[in-house]
Amino acid sequence: MNVIATRSTTAARCAGAVVLAGTIWLTAIPARAAPEIDKPAPALVVTELDGKTFDLSKLKGKVVLVNYWATWCAPCRKDMPKLDAFYRGHEETMALIGISVDRERDLPKVRKVMTSLAYPVALLKDVTVDGFGQPEGVPITWIVDADGKVRDRMIDVRDELLHDLVVPLLPH
């Protein structure tokens, strides 16, 4: 009985050491926090589906909306026509990128959704510089002002939010 107890205790100690080592390793990895409101926008560089490069740092002087979405997300699909209509009305003074969190195997679905929209889209896997980090959920749309500061975020895109939060940031 002592041999069994000793083996169980030794196994428990080894398992505890592995858990502790894993915890230390995980805490050593810097976590990417979501962007902070009223702080400079983090870096974001992504290859769009058409092969062009979207680089947030090169869009100073324009208001930018960064929309994370997915084809399987009903609220996302409801938001996209609103974002598209807004973008079409202000594309001279703003930029918009849709970043799909879909898997690469869903690329045909992503392309199909985007055929009716004017703004560019990319897959999350094609983000090469990502200060925004992986979104905790979708939809989420970040609002970046012309000076490159994060001004707000929308979980639900409504016309009144676009009017109240984005329009005042646009040049008149």
C-alpha positions in Angstrom: 0.0 0.0 0.0 2.9 2.4 0.7 4.3 1.8 -2.8 1.0 2.7 -4.4 0.6 5.8 -2.2 4.2 6.8 -3.0 3.6 6.4 -6.8 0.3 8.4 -6.6 2.0 11.1 -4.6 4.9 11.2 -7.0 2.5 11.4 -10.0 0.6 14.2 -8.4 3.8 16.1 -7.7 4.9 15.7 -11.4 1.5 16.7 -12.6 1.6 19.8 -10.3 5.0 20.7 -11.7 3.8 20.5 -15.2 0.7 22.7 -14.4 3.0 25.2 -12.7 5.4 25.2 -15.6 2.5 25.7 -18.0 1.1 28.5 -16.0 4.5 30.3 -15.8 4.9 29.8 -19.6 1.4 31.2 -20.4 2.0 34.2 -18.2 5.2 34.9 -20.0 3.3 35.4 -23.3 2.2 39.0 -23.6 -1.6 39.1 -23.9 -3.0 41.4 -26.5 -5.6 43.6 -24.9 -8.3 45.2 -26.9 -7.6 48.7 -28.1 -8.2 51.4 -25.5 -10.7 54.3 -26.2 -9.1 57.7 -26.6 -5.6 56.1 -27.1 -3.7 55.8 -30.3 -4.9 53.0 -32.5 -2.8 49.9 -32.5 -1.0 48.8 -35.7 -3.0 46.8 -38.2 -1.7 45.5 -41.5 -3.7 42.9 -43.4 -3.8 41.5 -46.9 -7.3 42.0 -48.4 -8.9 39.3 -50.5 -8.0 41.2 -53.7 -4.3 41.2 -52.7 -4.1 44.8 -51.7 -2.5 45.8 -48.4 -4.6 47.6 -45.8 -2.3 49.5 -43.4 -4.1 51.5 -40.7 -1.0 53.7 -40.1 -1.2 55.0 -43.7 -4.7 56.2 -43.3 -4.1 59.2 -41.0 -6.4 62.0 -42.1 -9.3 59.6 -42.6 -11.8 58.1 -40.2 -11.4 54.3 -40.2 -13.9 51.6 -39.2 -12.5 48.2 -38.5 -15.3 45.6 -38.5 -14.8 42.1 -37.3 -17.5 39.7 -38.6 -18.3 36.1 -39.7 -20.5 34.5 -42.3 -22.3 32.4 -39.7 -23.0 35.5 -37.5 -26.6 36.8 -38.1 -26.0 40.1 -36.3 -22.9 40.6 -38.5 -24.8 40.0 -41.7 -27.4 42.5 -40.5 -24.7 45.2 -39.8 -22.9 44.8 -43.1 -25.5 46.5 -45.4 -25.6 49.5 -43.0 -21.9 49.8 -42.9 -21.8 49.5 -46.7 -24.4 52.2 -47.2 -22.5 54.5 -44.8 -19.2 53.8 -46.5 -20.6 54.5 -50.0 -21.8 57.9 -48.7 -18.5 58.9 -47.2 -15.8 56.9 -48.9 -13.8 60.1 -49.8 -13.3 60.9 -46.1 -13.2 57.5 -44.5 -12.0 53.9 -44.9 -13.6 50.7 -43.8 -12.1 47.2 -43.6 -14.1 44.1 -42.9 -12.1 41.3 -41.2 -13.7 37.9 -41.3 -13.0 35.5 -38.5 -14.1 32.6 -40.8 -11.8 29.8 -41.5 -10.0 29.6 -44.9 -12.2 26.7 -46.0 -15.1 29.2 -45.7 -13.5 31.6 -48.2 -16.1 31.0 -50.9 -18.8 32.0 -48.5 -16.9 35.2 -47.5 -16.4 36.1 -51.2 -20.1 35.6 -51.9 -21.1 37.9 -49.0 -18.7 40.5 -50.2 -19.9 40.7 -53.8 -22.7 43.1 -52.9 -20.5 45.3 -50.7 -18.2 48.2 -51.7 -15.6 48.0 -48.9 -12.6 45.7 -48.8 -12.5 42.5 -46.7 -9.8 40.2 -45.4 -9.5 37.0 -43.4 -8.3 37.3 -39.8 -5.6 34.7 -40.7 -4.2 37.2 -43.3 -3.5 39.9 -40.7 0.3 40.3 -40.6 0.5 43.1 -37.9 -2.2 42.8 -35.3 -2.3 45.2 -32.4 -6.1 44.7 -32.2 -5.7 41.1 -31.3 -8.3 38.4 -31.9 -11.8 39.8 -31.1 -13.6 38.3 -28.1 -16.7 38.1 -30.2 -18.3 39.3 -33.4 -19.6 41.6 -34.5 -17.4 44.4 -33.3 -16.6 47.6 -35.1 -13.8 49.9 -33.9 -13.9 53.6 -34.8 -10.6 55.3 -35.4 -10.5 59.1 -35.9 -8.5 61.0 -38.5 -5.7 61.5 -36.0 -5.3 57.8 -35.5 -7.0 57.5 -32.1 -9.6 54.9 -31.1 -12.8 56.8 -30.4 -15.3 54.1 -29.7 -16.6 50.7 -30.7 -19.9 49.4 -31.8 -21.2 45.9 -31.0 -24.4 46.6 -32.9 -24.2 49.0 -35.9 -27.3 51.2 -36.0 -27.9 54.3 -38.1 -28.1 56.5 -35.0 -24.8 55.2 -33.8 -23.1 55.9 -37.1 -24.7 59.4 -37.0 -23.7 60.1 -33.4 -20.3 58.5 -33.2 -18.8 58.6 -36.7 -20.3 61.6 -38.5 -18.9 64.2 -36.1 -15.4 62.8 -36.7 -15.7 63.2 -40.5 -14.5 66.5 -42.1 -17.3 68.8 -43.0 
